[in-house]
């Protein structure tokens, strides 16, 4: 199931890379495609936003799947709610006891509210669900690049940054780095599930 998420999003990013390559070809053709030549910056911004959107959707899906897997294992273990409550809160009050099995009270919305493409927010959320992302050297070596790309996307979306310092080649390079970053996260989550 986890590998399905990586496969889905890597396919989307591969398709984006194909679109970026075709867009570049249209710009450098002789004569260039006027629509792409005149609006190259618009396309660069759109492709960068799409790349970050794919990353965030992947992160939400893989984190949610990891939590759902843990919830299923906990439910199957049928651990008494009171035992878990008492082990975490030694000063449990009478009103806190219930004679049911423990159920992990996390939902997708809990993950979505704390997760973004920002690697440092990603690290914090994954730490909460038991995954040590910085322990992977591939993740750790790419997180700065991903962070700067996500920050650039945020400036485009929230401050109308013109992204004039980016090219279609930059987007293709970022796509490759995002794939390696996502692969590292995928591998860590699969290893922990």
C-alpha positions, 0 to 999 in steps of 0.5 A, spaced: 500 500 500 505 504 501 509 503 495 502 505 491 503 512 494 510 513 492 508 510 485 502 514 484 506 521 486 513 519 482 508 518 476 505 525 476 512 528 477 515 524 471 509 526 467 510 533 470 518 533 467 515 531 460 511 537 460 517 541 462 521 538 457 516 539 452 515 546 454 522 548 454 522 545 447 517 550 445 521 555 447 527 554 444 524 551 437 526 556 431 521 559 431 519 559 438 512 557 440 509 564 441 505 562 447 510 559 451 515 564 449 511 570 452 509 566 458 515 562 460 515 565 467 507 563 468 509 556 466 515 556 470 511 558 476 505 553 475 510 547 474 513 549 481 507 550 484 504 543 481 511 540 484 510 542 491 503 540 491 505 533 489 510 533 494 505 535 500 499 530 497 504 525 498 506 526 505 499 527 507 498 520 504 504 516 506 503 519 513 496 518 514 497 510 511 502 510 517 497 512 522 492 508 519 496 502 520 498 503 527 491 504 529 489 497 526 495 494 529 492 497 536 485 495 535 487 488 533 491 488 540 485 490 544 489 493 549 484 496 555 483 504 554 484 504 562 491 501 562 493 506 556 490 512 560 494 510 566 500 508 563 501 515 560 497 519 566 499 516 572 494 521 576 488 518 572 481 521 575 475 516 576 471 520 570 477 518 565 476 511 566 472 507 561 471 499 560 473 499 552 479 498 548 484 503 546 483 507 540 488 511 537 484 518 536 488 520 530 485 522 523 487 525 517 485 532 519 490 532 525 496 530 520 493 535 514 493 541 520 501 540 522 504 538 515 506 542 509 512 541 504 516 545 509 522 540 511 522 542 518 515 541 519 515 535 516 520 532 520 516 534 526 510 531 524 513 525 522 517 525 529 510 525 532 508 519 528 515 515 530 519 516 524 526 519 524 526 523 517 533 526 519 536 519 520 536 518 512 542 521 509 538 522 503 533 525 506 538 530 510 542 532 504 536 534 500 532 537 505 535 544 504 533 544 497 526 542 498 525 547 503 528 553 499 523 550 493 517 550 498 519 557 500 519 560 493 513 557 492 510 560 498 513 567 495 509 566 489 503 564 492 502 569 497 507 575 495 506 574 487 514 573 487 515 573 479 520 567 479 524 570 474 530 567 477 528 560 475 528 556 469 524 550 466 531 546 467 531 548 474 524 545 475 526 539 471 532 539 476 528 540 482 523 534 480 529 529 480 531 532 487 523 531 490 523 524 487 529 522 491 527 526 497 520 522 497 523 516 496 527 517 502 521 518 506 517 512 503 523 507 505 523 510 512 515 509 513 515 502 509 521 500 514 517 502 520 510 500 518 
